[in-house]
Every structure is written in C-alpha cells, then in structure tokens.
C-alpha cells in the first residue's frame, strides 16, 4: 500500500523522451507503418538536424580545384 503513496509523476521531458523512444521502436519493428510525430517529438528524434553548408563554406567550395586539372573556369 505504501508503494502507491510514493508514486512520483514523471516530468514532461521524461514523458516526451519515452514517447519518442516508443514511436521510434514502432518504426523499426513494423515495416510500412506510418507514425505521426509532433514537431517537438520530431526534433527530439533528430529529424531536423541542420547539416547544411555555411555561407562561407559554400563560397569557398566554388573555388575548389578542378578534379580534371583544367583550372577554375569561374571568372
């Protein structure tokens, strides 16, 4: 009986983490299943990891050496 009185409700972050884990497990276990994620759940699952080039990196990339040894054709 004392165990019921000592229950502590998990915080919102724990609930969100457990829900995301359950949904990810469902995706990996059931082929073809469609699982809906809220924006917060999708973010926690890593769906929106930013890995684009920075503006500086993209500018530097346009001046890379030509792999065919022809030189840079950009004027």
N, CA, C and O atoms as CSV, one atom per row, in Angstrom:
chain,resi,resn,atom,element,x,y,z
A,1,UNK,N,N,0.815,-1.194,0.000
A,1,UNK,CA,C,0.000,0.000,0.000
A,1,UNK,C,C,0.860,1.260,0.000
A,1,UNK,O,O,0.478,2.266,-0.598
A,2,UNK,N,N,2.025,1.218,0.667
A,2,UNK,CA,C,2.899,2.381,0.717
A,2,UNK,C,C,3.450,2.733,-0.650
A,2,UNK,O,O,3.716,3.905,-0.917
A,3,UNK,N,N,3.633,1.732,-1.543
A,3,UNK,CA,C,4.164,1.992,-2.874
A,3,UNK,C,C,3.240,2.928,-3.650
A,3,UNK,O,O,3.722,3.755,-4.424
A,4,UNK,N,N,1.957,2.820,-3.467
A,4,UNK,CA,C,1.020,3.674,-4.179
A,4,UNK,C,C,1.115,5.118,-3.705
A,4,UNK,O,O,0.863,6.038,-4.483
A,5,UNK,N,N,1.464,5.325,-2.483
A,5,UNK,CA,C,1.558,6.672,-1.936
A,5,UNK,C,C,2.871,7.348,-2.325
A,5,UNK,O,O,2.969,8.574,-2.263
A,6,UNK,N,N,3.872,6.581,-2.721
A,6,UNK,CA,C,5.176,7.130,-3.058
A,6,UNK,C,C,5.345,7.384,-4.552
A,6,UNK,O,O,6.449,7.701,-4.993
A,7,UNK,N,N,4.304,7.256,-5.324
A,7,UNK,CA,C,4.394,7.463,-6.767
A,7,UNK,C,C,4.731,8.919,-7.070
A,7,UNK,O,O,4.134,9.841,-6.515
A,8,UNK,N,N,5.706,9.104,-7.966
A,8,UNK,CA,C,6.077,10.441,-8.414
A,8,UNK,C,C,5.852,10.494,-9.913
A,8,UNK,O,O,6.417,9.694,-10.659
A,9,UNK,N,N,5.032,11.431,-10.356
A,9,UNK,CA,C,4.734,11.566,-11.778
A,9,UNK,C,C,5.997,12.005,-12.510
A,9,UNK,O,O,6.683,12.925,-12.066
A,10,UNK,N,N,6.309,11.348,-13.637
A,10,UNK,CA,C,7.486,11.762,-14.402
A,10,UNK,C,C,7.301,13.180,-14.948
A,10,UNK,O,O,6.179,13.614,-15.209
A,11,UNK,N,N,8.410,13.890,-15.114
A,11,UNK,CA,C,8.310,15.241,-15.658
A,11,UNK,C,C,8.029,15.196,-17.161
A,11,UNK,O,O,8.118,14.137,-17.782
A,12,UNK,N,N,7.695,16.326,-17.730
A,12,UNK,CA,C,7.306,16.387,-19.142
A,12,UNK,C,C,8.421,15.926,-20.071
A,12,UNK,O,O,8.151,15.275,-21.081
A,13,UNK,N,N,9.664,16.250,-19.748
A,13,UNK,CA,C,10.793,15.836,-20.591
A,13,UNK,C,C,10.934,14.321,-20.619
A,13,UNK,O,O,11.223,13.741,-21.666
A,14,UNK,N,N,10.733,13.684,-19.484
A,14,UNK,CA,C,10.817,12.222,-19.416
A,14,UNK,C,C,9.689,11.583,-20.209
A,14,UNK,O,O,9.906,10.604,-20.924
A,15,UNK,N,N,8.499,12.123,-20.089
A,15,UNK,CA,C,7.352,11.598,-20.829
A,15,UNK,C,C,7.593,11.735,-22.332
A,15,UNK,O,O,7.324,10.802,-23.088
A,16,UNK,N,N,8.099,12.892,-22.771
A,16,UNK,CA,C,8.374,13.120,-24.189
A,16,UNK,C,C,9.442,12.154,-24.699
A,16,UNK,O,O,9.295,11.574,-25.775
A,17,UNK,N,N,10.520,11.980,-23.924
A,17,UNK,CA,C,11.591,11.069,-24.318
A,17,UNK,C,C,11.079,9.643,-24.459
A,17,UNK,O,O,11.406,8.966,-25.433
A,18,UNK,N,N,10.284,9.179,-23.506
A,18,UNK,CA,C,9.747,7.821,-23.551
A,18,UNK,C,C,8.793,7.639,-24.729
A,18,UNK,O,O,8.784,6.585,-25.366
A,19,UNK,N,N,7.999,8.656,-25.016
A,19,UNK,CA,C,7.075,8.590,-26.142
A,19,UNK,C,C,7.835,8.505,-27.466
A,19,UNK,O,O,7.469,7.725,-28.345
A,20,UNK,N,N,8.885,9.302,-27.605
A,20,UNK,CA,C,9.706,9.274,-28.819
A,20,UNK,C,C,10.384,7.916,-28.974
A,20,UNK,O,O,10.443,7.377,-30.079
A,21,UNK,N,N,10.892,7.363,-27.886
A,21,UNK,CA,C,11.513,6.033,-27.933
A,21,UNK,C,C,10.512,4.980,-28.399
A,21,UNK,O,O,10.843,4.125,-29.221
A,22,UNK,N,N,9.289,5.040,-27.874
A,22,UNK,CA,C,8.248,4.087,-28.273
A,22,UNK,C,C,7.923,4.215,-29.755
A,22,UNK,O,O,7.791,3.210,-30.453
A,23,UNK,N,N,7.794,5.444,-30.233
A,23,UNK,CA,C,7.474,5.656,-31.641
A,23,UNK,C,C,8.611,5.191,-32.543
A,23,UNK,O,O,8.365,4.589,-33.588
A,24,UNK,N,N,9.846,5.462,-32.154
A,24,UNK,CA,C,11.000,5.015,-32.945
A,24,UNK,C,C,11.087,3.493,-32.954
A,24,UNK,O,O,11.404,2.902,-33.986
A,25,UNK,N,N,10.814,2.860,-31.840
A,25,UNK,CA,C,10.799,1.399,-31.784
A,25,UNK,C,C,9.723,0.842,-32.711
A,25,UNK,O,O,9.953,-0.143,-33.413
A,26,UNK,N,N,8.562,1.465,-32.713
A,26,UNK,CA,C,7.476,1.033,-33.585
A,26,UNK,C,C,7.886,1.146,-35.053
A,26,UNK,O,O,7.589,0.260,-35.855
A,27,UNK,N,N,8.563,2.230,-35.399
A,27,UNK,CA,C,9.031,2.419,-36.782
A,27,UNK,C,C,10.015,1.336,-37.199
A,27,UNK,O,O,9.990,0.878,-38.341
A,28,UNK,N,N,10.878,0.927,-36.280
A,28,UNK,CA,C,11.893,-0.064,-36.631
A,28,UNK,C,C,11.359,-1.495,-36.596
A,28,UNK,O,O,11.951,-2.387,-37.203
A,29,UNK,N,N,10.252,-1.726,-35.896
A,29,UNK,CA,C,9.740,-3.083,-35.743
A,29,UNK,C,C,8.631,-3.446,-36.729
A,29,UNK,O,O,8.463,-4.620,-37.059
A,30,UNK,N,N,7.878,-2.462,-37.200
A,30,UNK,CA,C,6.722,-2.737,-38.045
A,30,UNK,C,C,6.957,-2.148,-39.438
A,30,UNK,O,O,6.866,-0.933,-39.613
A,31,UNK,N,N,7.257,-2.986,-40.425
A,31,UNK,CA,C,7.514,-2.472,-41.778
A,31,UNK,C,C,6.296,-1.756,-42.356
A,31,UNK,O,O,5.170,-2.244,-42.260
A,32,UNK,N,N,6.538,-0.593,-42.955
A,32,UNK,CA,C,5.475,0.141,-43.618
A,32,UNK,C,C,4.550,0.926,-42.717
A,32,UNK,O,O,3.616,1.559,-43.209
A,33,UNK,N,N,4.773,0.909,-41.426
A,33,UNK,CA,C,3.888,1.626,-40.506
A,33,UNK,C,C,4.140,3.130,-40.635
A,33,UNK,O,O,5.272,3.567,-40.842
A,34,UNK,N,N,3.075,3.902,-40.510
A,34,UNK,CA,C,3.181,5.353,-40.505
A,34,UNK,C,C,2.925,5.839,-39.084
A,34,UNK,O,O,1.880,5.560,-38.496
A,35,UNK,N,N,3.885,6.564,-38.548
A,35,UNK,CA,C,3.781,7.069,-37.183
A,35,UNK,C,C,3.844,8.585,-37.233
A,35,UNK,O,O,4.739,9.154,-37.858
A,36,UNK,N,N,2.909,9.229,-36.587
A,36,UNK,CA,C,2.855,10.684,-36.585
A,36,UNK,C,C,3.669,11.232,-35.413
A,36,UNK,O,O,3.541,10.770,-34.279
A,37,UNK,N,N,4.508,12.229,-35.710
A,37,UNK,CA,C,5.324,12.884,-34.689
A,37,UNK,C,C,4.920,14.348,-34.603
A,37,UNK,O,O,4.673,14.989,-35.625
A,38,UNK,N,N,4.853,14.874,-33.397
A,38,UNK,CA,C,4.664,16.314,-33.230
A,38,UNK,C,C,5.997,16.992,-33.561
A,38,UNK,O,O,7.024,16.316,-33.621
A,39,UNK,N,N,6.003,18.298,-33.774
A,39,UNK,CA,C,7.278,18.976,-34.044
A,39,UNK,C,C,8.319,18.758,-32.943
A,39,UNK,O,O,9.496,18.558,-33.243
A,40,UNK,N,N,7.905,18.794,-31.685
A,40,UNK,CA,C,8.848,18.565,-30.583
A,40,UNK,C,C,9.388,17.143,-30.595
A,40,UNK,O,O,10.576,16.922,-30.358
A,41,UNK,N,N,8.512,16.175,-30.873
A,41,UNK,CA,C,8.945,14.772,-30.936
A,41,UNK,C,C,9.918,14.560,-32.090
A,41,UNK,O,O,10.929,13.874,-31.939
A,42,UNK,N,N,9.612,15.149,-33.238
A,42,UNK,CA,C,10.483,15.003,-34.400
A,42,UNK,C,C,11.846,15.622,-34.136
A,42,UNK,O,O,12.870,15.067,-34.533
A,43,UNK,N,N,11.862,16.761,-33.474
A,43,UNK,CA,C,13.122,17.414,-33.132
A,43,UNK,C,C,13.936,16.537,-32.197
A,43,UNK,O,O,15.143,16.380,-32.380
A,44,UNK,N,N,13.279,15.966,-31.193
A,44,UNK,CA,C,13.979,15.098,-30.246
A,44,UNK,C,C,14.500,13.834,-30.930
A,44,UNK,O,O,15.542,13.305,-30.544
A,45,UNK,N,N,13.786,13.351,-31.935
A,45,UNK,CA,C,14.195,12.146,-32.655
A,45,UNK,C,C,15.319,12.434,-33.648
A,45,UNK,O,O,15.877,11.508,-34.238
A,46,UNK,N,N,15.653,13.712,-33.836
A,46,UNK,CA,C,16.745,14.064,-34.728
A,46,UNK,C,C,16.332,14.263,-36.169
A,46,UNK,O,O,17.173,14.209,-37.066
A,47,UNK,N,N,15.060,14.491,-36.407
A,47,UNK,CA,C,14.582,14.633,-37.784
A,47,UNK,C,C,15.018,15.938,-38.422
A,47,UNK,O,O,15.054,16.043,-39.648
A,48,UNK,N,N,15.350,16.931,-37.616
A,48,UNK,CA,C,15.679,18.241,-38.167
A,48,UNK,C,C,17.095,18.662,-37.803
A,48,UNK,O,O,17.319,19.801,-37.395
A,49,UNK,N,N,18.040,17.762,-37.947
A,49,UNK,CA,C,19.428,18.121,-37.657
A,49,UNK,C,C,19.968,18.948,-38.814
A,49,UNK,O,O,19.944,18.514,-39.966
A,50,UNK,N,N,20.447,20.126,-38.501
A,50,UNK,CA,C,20.962,21.042,-39.519
A,50,UNK,C,C,22.381,20.634,-39.897
A,50,UNK,O,O,23.287,20.640,-39.065
A,51,UNK,N,N,22.554,20.283,-41.156
A,51,UNK,CA,C,23.894,19.890,-41.606
A,51,UNK,C,C,24.260,20.561,-42.932
A,51,UNK,O,O,25.126,20.081,-43.664
A,52,UNK,N,N,23.590,21.673,-43.226
A,52,UNK,CA,C,23.864,22.399,-44.461
A,52,UNK,C,C,25.188,23.149,-44.343
A,52,UNK,O,O,25.677,23.424,-43.248
A,53,UNK,N,N,25.744,23.465,-45.494
A,53,UNK,CA,C,26.972,24.257,-45.512
A,53,UNK,C,C,26.693,25.671,-45.017
A,53,UNK,O,O,25.601,26.206,-45.209
A,54,UNK,N,N,27.682,26.255,-44.388
A,54,UNK,CA,C,27.556,27.662,-44.037
A,54,UNK,C,C,27.756,28.488,-45.294
A,54,UNK,O,O,28.239,27.974,-46.303
A,55,UNK,N,N,27.392,29.752,-45.248
A,55,UNK,CA,C,27.562,30.638,-46.397
A,55,UNK,C,C,29.039,30.704,-46.791
A,55,UNK,O,O,29.375,30.674,-47.975
A,56,UNK,N,N,29.905,30.794,-45.800
A,56,UNK,CA,C,31.351,30.858,-46.067
A,56,UNK,C,C,31.856,29.572,-46.718
A,56,UNK,O,O,32.641,29.623,-47.664
A,57,UNK,N,N,31.411,28.427,-46.218
A,57,UNK,CA,C,31.830,27.142,-46.798
A,57,UNK,C,C,31.365,27.002,-48.244
A,57,UNK,O,O,32.100,26.496,-49.092
A,58,UNK,N,N,30.149,27.450,-48.520
A,58,UNK,CA,C,29.646,27.331,-49.890
A,58,UNK,C,C,30.423,28.237,-50.845
A,58,UNK,O,O,30.664,27.865,-51.994
A,59,UNK,N,N,30.811,29.410,-50.381
A,59,UNK,CA,C,31.623,30.302,-51.221
A,59,UNK,C,C,33.006,29.711,-51.454
A,59,UNK,O,O,33.534,29.782,-52.563
A,60,UNK,N,N,33.593,29.130,-50.419
A,60,UNK,CA,C,34.909,28.501,-50.571
A,60,UNK,C,C,34.844,27.321,-51.527
A,60,UNK,O,O,35.795,27.075,-52.269
A,61,UNK,N,N,33.747,26.596,-51.520
A,61,UNK,CA,C,33.626,25.392,-52.352
A,61,UNK,C,C,33.599,25.719,-53.835
A,61,UNK,O,O,34.018,24.894,-54.647
A,62,UNK,N,N,33.122,26.884,-54.210
A,62,UNK,CA,C,33.052,27.213,-55.630
A,62,UNK,C,C,34.434,27.503,-56.208
A,62,UNK,O,O,34.582,27.596,-57.426
A,63,UNK,N,N,35.442,27.645,-55.361
A,63,UNK,CA,C,36.798,27.905,-55.833
A,63,UNK,C,C,37.718,26.709,-55.635
A,63,UNK,O,O,38.938,26.843,-55.725
A,64,UNK,N,N,37.142,25.540,-55.365
A,64,UNK,CA,C,37.962,24.335,-55.244
A,64,UNK,C,C,38.620,24.025,-56.579
A,64,UNK,O,O,38.128,24.410,-57.640
A,65,UNK,N,N,39.733,23.328,-56.504
A,65,UNK,CA,C,40.441,22.968,-57.734
A,65,UNK,C,C,39.611,22.006,-58.565
A,65,UNK,O,O,38.880,21.170,-58.034
A,66,UNK,N,N,39.738,22.140,-59.870
A,66,UNK,CA,C,39.046,21.257,-60.814
A,66,UNK,C,C,39.667,19.870,-60.718
A,66,UNK,O,O,40.883,19.741,-60.858
A,67,UNK,N,N,38.861,18.816,-60.480
A,67,UNK,CA,C,39.420,17.474,-60.337
A,67,UNK,C,C,40.074,16.964,-61.627
A,67,UNK,O,O,40.819,15.985,-61.591
A,68,UNK,N,N,39.805,17.618,-62.769
A,68,UNK,CA,C,40.356,17.175,-64.036
A,68,UNK,C,C,41.605,17.963,-64.436
A,68,UNK,O,O,42.162,17.758,-65.515
A,69,UNK,N,N,42.040,18.872,-63.545
A,69,UNK,CA,C,43.255,19.625,-63.814
A,69,UNK,C,C,43.073,20.706,-64.863
A,69,UNK,O,O,44.062,21.186,-65.417
A,70,UNK,N,N,41.858,21.101,-65.152
A,70,UNK,CA,C,41.579,22.099,-66.173
A,70,UNK,C,C,41.673,23.529,-65.632
A,70,UNK,O,O,41.627,24.487,-66.404
A,71,UNK,N,N,41.804,23.674,-64.324
A,71,UNK,CA,C,41.817,25.003,-63.723
A,71,UNK,C,C,40.402,25.436,-63.399
A,71,UNK,O,O,39.441,24.729,-63.703
A,72,UNK,N,N,40.280,26.582,-62.790
A,72,UNK,CA,C,38.968,27.087,-62.388
A,72,UNK,C,C,38.351,27.837,-63.556
A,72,UNK,O,O,38.935,28.803,-64.048
A,73,UNK,N,N,37.186,27.408,-64.004
A,73,UNK,CA,C,36.531,28.045,-65.143
A,73,UNK,C,C,35.687,29.238,-64.737
A,73,UNK,O,O,35.193,29.971,-65.593
A,74,UNK,N,N,35.516,29.440,-63.414
A,74,UNK,CA,C,34.720,30.573,-62.954
A,74,UNK,C,C,35.512,31.864,-63.133
A,74,UNK,O,O,36.682,31.930,-62.757
A,75,UNK,N,N,34.902,32.860,-63.686
A,75,UNK,CA,C,35.619,34.114,-63.942
A,75,UNK,C,C,35.308,35.139,-62.900
A,75,UNK,O,O,35.825,36.255,-62.959
